[in-house]
Amino acid sequence: MFARIDTMRMAQALGQHAANRHRVTAMNVANADTPGYRARDLRDFDPDRGPGIGLRATRPDHVAAGQWGSRRGTPVDAGGEPSPDGNTVSLEDEMVRAADASRQFNLSLSVMQSGMTMLRTATGRRG
C-alpha cells in the first residue's frame, strides 16, 4: 500500500540512506588508527533521482533511471588531509557526518509518522 505513495517511498529511502551513512561513518571511526585507511562517505541524498521523474532510456548508450537516493548508496572517498601514516579519518568530520545522518533519519521518521497520521485521518480512524 505504501509503495505507491511517493512521499512515503522517498521518506523510506532517506531513512535507508541515513542508516547506510551511519554504517560508513562507524567503519571510518573503527579504522581511525589503521595506516593508509581512506575515509569514506556516501553521496548526498538526491530525491530527484527516482522512478517518479519518468526518465527512460531511448538509446542503448543512455543511462537508465535509478532508485531513490544517492546512486545506490555507493561509498566514495571523503577526502581529507592524510596523516603521516596515510590515514584520512578525522574524528571531527565523522562526528559531523553522524549528526547529519541522524538529522536525515529523524526527518524521514517525521515524514513517515505524518503520512501515517494523514492516512488514519483519511480512513476515519483516530490514534
N, C-alpha and C positions, 0 to 999 in steps of 0.2 A: 504494500500500500504506500509506504513512504518513498519507495524507489521512484515513484512517478512525480514526486514533488521536488522540483529543482532546488528550492531553498533548503529543504531537509537534506537532500543529497549533497549539496555543497557544504553544509554545516558538518555533515559526517566526514566528508573528505578533508575539511580543515582540521577536524579532530584527529584524523589518522595522520595527517601531515605533522601536526604538533607532537603526537606520540612518537613518530619516527624521528623528529628533530631532537626530542628528549633522548632517544636512544643513541643518536650520533653524538650528542653532547656528552652523554655519560661515557661513551667509548673514548672520547677525547680526554676527559678528565682522568679516566683509568690509565691512559697512556701518557700522562703528563711528564713522566720521567723516562720514557722509552727513547733512547737515542735514535735520531733520524725519523721519528714519527711525524707525519704531516697532519695538522688539524684539518678536520673535515666539517662540512656543514651542508644543509640542503638548500636548494634554491628557494627563493620566496614563494609562498603560495600564490598561485595565479588563478583567480576564479573565472577568468575569461577563457581558459583552456578547458574545454569540455564538450560533452555532447549537445549542450543547449545552444551552441553557436551555429550549428548547421553547416560546418565545413565538410567538403567531400573532395576526394582525390579524383580529378578528371583525367589525369595523365599518369603514366607509370612513375615518373620522376617526382611527383608530388608527395609530400609527407602527409599521412593520414592524421586526422584529429585524434588527440589522445584522451586520456581520462582527466577528471578534475584534478587539479593540484599542480605540482611542480615537476613536470617532466618525469612522472612516475616515481618521484622521490629518490632520484639517484644522487648520492653524495658527491659533492665537489670539493676541491681543495679550498679551505677557508683562508688561505694566505697567511699573513702574519710574518713577523720578523723571526728568523730562526735563531735559536740559542747556539752557543758554541758546539753543542753536540748534534745540531741539525734539527732539533725538535721545535715545532712551530706552535705548540699549545700555550695559550695564555689563559690562566685561570680567570682573570677578569673578563676576558672576552667570552669565555664559556659561561660565566655567571649571567652575562647579558643575554646570551643566546637561550639559556634555560629560562630566564624570566620572560623573554619574548615568546617562547614556545608555550609557557604556562598561560600567558595572556591569550594566545591564539586558542588554546584548548578551552579556556573559560568562555571565550566568545562563542565558540562552536556549541558549547553546552547551553549557553543562554539562548541561542537561536533555536536549538532543539527543544528546550523547555517552552519557549514562546510558541513554537509551532504546535507542540502537543496541546498547550492551553487553547490555542485557536481551534484546533480540531475538536477538542472536547466541547467547546462552546458551540461550534457549528453542528455538532450532533446532539446538542441539548443536554449534555451531561455536565455535571459540576464536580469540581475536586479533582 
